[in-house]
């Protein structure tokens, strides 16, 4: 008999045996509204990336990584963006 308190992620709810997990939303990385308006897909991917990575990733790094994944030709701009200090 299976333990009901088990942390086994595979479940009969998922036919392929892979459970979908959600990112912990207790610590959210915040992005400025202008990012959401000008690049919503990149910002959404950055938010997911930061949530999946955990507390070690800030919003700026997550956004640049997400942007470079979709637009590798913007590498120069992205690196300059990371070098800017608030």
Backbone torsions as a table, in degrees:
resi	resn	phi	psi	omega
1	UNK	NA	135.9	-178.2
2	UNK	-75.5	143.5	178.2
3	UNK	-76.6	122.5	-178.4
4	UNK	-68.1	-18.8	179.2
5	UNK	-96.4	11.9	-178.7
6	UNK	-67.4	149.7	178.8
7	UNK	-98.1	18.9	179.3
8	UNK	-65.6	124.4	-176.4
9	UNK	-80.9	-25.1	179.2
10	UNK	-70.5	134.9	-175.0
11	UNK	-142.0	154.7	176.5
12	UNK	-72.2	-10.4	176.3
13	UNK	-68.0	-22.7	-177.5
14	UNK	-114.2	112.6	-173.9
15	UNK	-60.8	-29.5	-179.3
16	UNK	-85.6	-0.2	176.8
17	UNK	80.5	4.7	-179.9
18	UNK	-108.7	122.0	-179.9
19	UNK	-83.8	143.3	175.2
20	UNK	-87.9	130.1	178.2
21	UNK	-111.8	151.0	177.0
22	UNK	-108.2	150.0	179.7
23	UNK	-71.7	147.9	177.3
24	UNK	-68.3	123.6	-177.0
25	UNK	-100.0	12.0	-179.3
26	UNK	-70.2	-28.9	178.3
27	UNK	-124.0	101.1	-178.0
28	UNK	-99.9	142.0	173.3
29	UNK	-87.8	133.6	-177.3
30	UNK	-104.3	140.3	178.5
31	UNK	-119.3	143.5	178.8
32	UNK	-62.1	152.4	179.8
33	UNK	-58.2	-35.6	-178.8
34	UNK	-62.3	-34.0	176.3
35	UNK	-65.7	-42.0	178.9
36	UNK	-64.2	-36.4	-178.4
37	UNK	-75.6	-41.6	-174.9
38	UNK	-85.7	-30.6	-178.4
39	UNK	-144.5	70.5	-174.6
40	UNK	-64.6	-38.9	-178.7
41	UNK	-67.2	-43.6	177.6
42	UNK	-63.3	-42.3	-179.0
43	UNK	-66.4	-40.2	177.6
44	UNK	-63.0	-44.8	178.9
45	UNK	-64.7	-37.0	178.1
46	UNK	-65.9	-40.4	178.4
47	UNK	-62.4	-44.2	178.0
48	UNK	-65.0	-41.3	179.4
49	UNK	-61.8	-46.3	179.6
50	UNK	-64.9	-38.8	179.3
51	UNK	-67.8	-39.8	179.4
52	UNK	-70.3	-35.3	-177.6
53	UNK	-72.0	-39.6	179.8
54	UNK	111.8	-158.3	-172.4
55	UNK	-76.0	-7.9	-176.5
56	UNK	-83.7	-3.8	-176.6
57	UNK	-116.2	129.5	177.7
58	UNK	-90.8	171.1	-175.8
59	UNK	-64.2	-41.1	-177.5
60	UNK	-63.5	-46.5	180.0
61	UNK	-64.1	-43.3	179.0
62	UNK	-61.6	-41.4	-178.4
63	UNK	-66.1	-42.9	179.8
64	UNK	-65.0	-41.6	178.8
65	UNK	-63.3	-42.2	178.5
66	UNK	-66.0	-40.0	-179.6
67	UNK	-65.5	-42.9	-179.4
68	UNK	-69.0	-27.4	177.3
69	UNK	-65.2	-34.9	-179.4
70	UNK	-94.7	-28.6	-175.6
71	UNK	-133.5	74.2	-177.4
72	UNK	-63.9	-19.7	179.3
73	UNK	-71.3	-11.4	179.5
74	UNK	-95.3	23.2	-176.1
75	UNK	-58.2	-45.2	-179.5
76	UNK	-59.6	-45.2	177.9
77	UNK	-63.4	-42.7	-176.8
78	UNK	-65.0	-42.2	179.8
79	UNK	-66.4	-38.4	176.9
80	UNK	-65.8	-35.4	178.8
81	UNK	-65.5	-37.2	179.1
82	UNK	-71.2	-28.9	-178.8
83	UNK	-75.8	-16.8	-178.5
84	UNK	-72.2	131.5	179.1
85	UNK	-103.8	134.6	-179.6
86	UNK	-66.1	NA	NA
